[in-house]
Amino acid sequence: MRTTLKRGTSRITENGHGGVPLAPLTSVTRYGGRRRGPVRILGRFFFWLLLVLLVAAGALAGGAWLFINQSVEAVRAHSQEVKEAEEILDVAKPNEPTVAIVIGYDQRAGRQKSLGSRSDTVMLVRADPAMKTISMLSFPRDLVVEIPGCRGQGPYVGRINEAYTYCGPKGTLRTVKQLTGVPINYMVTVNFRGFRTIVNKLGGVYLDIDRRYLNDNSGLGQGQTYATINLQPGYQHLTAGQALDYVRYRHTDSDIYRVVRQQQFVTSLKQQVSNSWSLTQIPGIVNTITKNVEVGVGGGKTLDVGTLLGYARLVYGLPSGNFHQVQIEGLFGEAELSAPDEAIAAAVEEFTNPDPEAAEKAIRAATGKKPSGNEAPAPKDVTIEVLNGNGVAGAADDAAYRLGQRGYVQVANGGNADAFDYFETKILYNPAAAGAEPAARALTNLFGDAEMESAGPGSELETMVQVVIGQTFHGTLSPVPQDRTPEHQAPAISRDPEHAAANVKTAQRKVGFPLLVPTVRERASSLDSSTPARAYKMGEHDAFRLVYRTWGLEYWGIQQTSWTDAPILQGASVTQRIKGRDYKLFFSGPKLRMVAFEENGAAYWVVNTLLNRMSNETMLAIAKGLQPRGTN
């Protein structure tokens, strides 16, 4: 077997790829799959665009196609500012991931969009149909960055939200492209004034509130006030006004936590919509969206219903846990935030290379279980034969070279296939070779448009996998996700069965279901001195919350309720049976965000801090430590 050829200019010229334009992306319909249950959300304001897609899919069944076409027409780029920004958007390429920049802004009455307005939210959203992942990278509005010059002013250093105030949507787009180096294909601008309206039309939202939020401006002079807020801890229903107070709060913490609260809001709203939205709500919701959302498309292309529905199918078909919320680590400062260049680069790398198997890998590491045997072997251990099935000179060599770049060093060019009429690349695996099937799955993800099947009897493959290059191969492969699985570590807990026993005993008299006692706690945590425990009503359901404080401004909690089908319990990433209990595990990438289970006709869950500071092992240990009263 000969190994991959070194890259040469003559081979690339032979391959015929140089200078050949690639058609813009029109739809991702081919990647749609059946819905597998509630999924996680894209991002705070991108949810509104996503809701347009979901509404469109539902309205089709009701014969409302004309209404949807009119709605899509209404959100197409129409302002001069967004049309100017379209000039520097990148054209989406077929079979490759696409990226949207989402700008949520406050618009003052009687002003032009960017004149006197601020970008309250700046984020990137990336959809990868081949890997079946969606990732989101949020930028705190107080992040200090270099802003390119505009309107006669040269480049300067300032907060990222100033780019919108002084340079409009185009200025924000240029700033983010310069900061990240990520090609951006779509721009979504959203007016913040629609926030209250859309939440009210959806009947409010259920949110898991990590702690007591209280700020009363009574008696304070002008200029000394922050937004008034009065929220108790625990899972609860919020009105639009309360939700707005929560997501915008930053009186006693920083913009770092504010960004996470915003992401938490859209996650919760998506869970609620997935479970209870009605076709009768469509007109009011869509009208609100179309009045407050504008979408720009790279290359001056026109936003069309087919493209939107294609992405809707992608979202609905994603496995639970394939939404990745990426945060910039290493931020420091208070009124202004800064981050090292390497922290920005690491966040961009994670954003552009999300791992669809992150949750499964993380839970195996946390529980100490060995791989099941369905995991793909390391690329260096996979033997591959590549055949030319599209008739393009050098196609097999080009594919072999690019596989070598991804770490597949045992690759041979087997020459031409039996025909040159392969449209999609075909991945054949040797059923007799250990690890061949999962290796073929990994290669299928790399090629994007590819079909995978077992080699038939008599094929006599000499390698683990055979790749027949089809016409959909244009000289590129999907990026390889980095394995960010945390190393297994001992849980950081203290056994302390009495620390909350009195709180539970008192609350048991107020609720109509069995409460459990936490017998362990996170080692550096203690019950919050302000509001350590709360027994309350959640509509017709009883509920109880324990609030723990750790690491300064970090809070985590234990929720118990008689409401077993609450929206927050939908769409677990992984379900794991441990010592007789079935735990629902909710991940954000490799980080365990929530652990839930049902027992005695009630639901119980442990929720991590806003920044997911507690280790996966610690989260599991606390959940396993919830025991009936009187149990030692």
Stockholm file with secondary structure:
# STOCKHOLM 1.0

chainA/1-632         MRTTLKRGTSRITENGHGGVPLAPLTSVTRYGGRRRGPVRILGRFFFWLLLVLLVAAGALAGGAWLFINQSVEAVRAHSQEVKEAEEILDVAKPNEPTVAIVIGYDQRAGRQKSLGSRSDTVMLVRADPAMKTISMLSFPRDLVVEIPGCRGQGPYVGRINEAYTYCGPKGTLRTVKQLTGVPINYMVTVNFRGFRTIVNKLGGVYLDIDRRYLNDNSGLGQGQTYATINLQPGYQHLTAGQALDYVRYRHTDSDIYRVVRQQQFVTSLKQQVSNSWSLTQIPGIVNTITKNVEVGVGGGKTLDVGTLLGYARLVYGLPSGNFHQVQIEGLFGEAELSAPDEAIAAAVEEFTNPDPEAAEKAIRAATGKKPSGNEAPAPKDVTIEVLNGNGVAGAADDAAYRLGQRGYVQVANGGNADAFDYFETKILYNPAAAGAEPAARALTNLFGDAEMESAGPGSELETMVQVVIGQTFHGTLSPVPQDRTPEHQAPAISRDPEHAAANVKTAQRKVGFPLLVPTVRERASSLDSSTPARAYKMGEHDAFRLVYRTWGLEYWGIQQTSWTDAPILQGASVTQRIKGRDYKLFFSGPKLRMVAFEENGAAYWVVNTLLNRMSNETMLAIAKGLQPRGTN
#=GR chainA/1-632 SS CCCCCCCCHHHHHHHTCTTCCCCCCCCCGGGCCCCCSCCCCCCTTHHHHHHHHHHHHHHHHTTCHHHHHHHHHHHBCCSHHHHHHHTTSCCCCTTSCEEEEEEEEECCTTSCSSTTCEEEEEEEEEEETTTTEEEEEEECTTBEEEECCBTTBCCEEEETTHHHHHHHHHHHHHHHHHHHCCCCCEEEEEETTHHHHHHHHTTCEEEEECSCEEECCTTCCTTSCCCCEEECSEEEEECHHHHHHHHHCCSSSCHHHHHHHHHHHHHHHHHHHHHHCCGGGHHHHHHHHHHHEEEEEGGGCCCCHHHHHHHHHHHHHSCTTCEEEECCCSCEESSSEECCHHHHHHHHHHHHSCCTTHHHHHHHHHHTCCCCSCSCCCGGGCEEEEEECSCCTTHHHHHHHHHHHTTCCEEEEEEECSCSCCSSEEEEECTTSTTHHHHHHHHHHHHSSEEEEECCTTCCCSSSEEEEECTTCCSCCCCCCCCCCCCCCCCCEEECTTTTHHHHHHHHTTCSSCCEEECEEETTCEECSSCCEEEEEETTEEEEEEEEEETTTEEEEEEEESCTTCGGGSSCSEEEEETTEEEEEEEETTEEEEEEEEETTEEEEEECCTTCCSCHHHHHHHHHTEEETTCC
#=GC SS_cons         CCCCCCCCHHHHHHHTCTTCCCCCCCCCGGGCCCCCSCCCCCCTTHHHHHHHHHHHHHHHHTTCHHHHHHHHHHHBCCSHHHHHHHTTSCCCCTTSCEEEEEEEEECCTTSCSSTTCEEEEEEEEEEETTTTEEEEEEECTTBEEEECCBTTBCCEEEETTHHHHHHHHHHHHHHHHHHHCCCCCEEEEEETTHHHHHHHHTTCEEEEECSCEEECCTTCCTTSCCCCEEECSEEEEECHHHHHHHHHCCSSSCHHHHHHHHHHHHHHHHHHHHHHCCGGGHHHHHHHHHHHEEEEEGGGCCCCHHHHHHHHHHHHHSCTTCEEEECCCSCEESSSEECCHHHHHHHHHHHHSCCTTHHHHHHHHHHTCCCCSCSCCCGGGCEEEEEECSCCTTHHHHHHHHHHHTTCCEEEEEEECSCSCCSSEEEEECTTSTTHHHHHHHHHHHHSSEEEEECCTTCCCSSSEEEEECTTCCSCCCCCCCCCCCCCCCCCEEECTTTTHHHHHHHHTTCSSCCEEECEEETTCEECSSCCEEEEEETTEEEEEEEEEETTTEEEEEEEESCTTCGGGSSCSEEEEETTEEEEEEEETTEEEEEEEEETTEEEEEECCTTCCSCHHHHHHHHHTEEETTCC
//
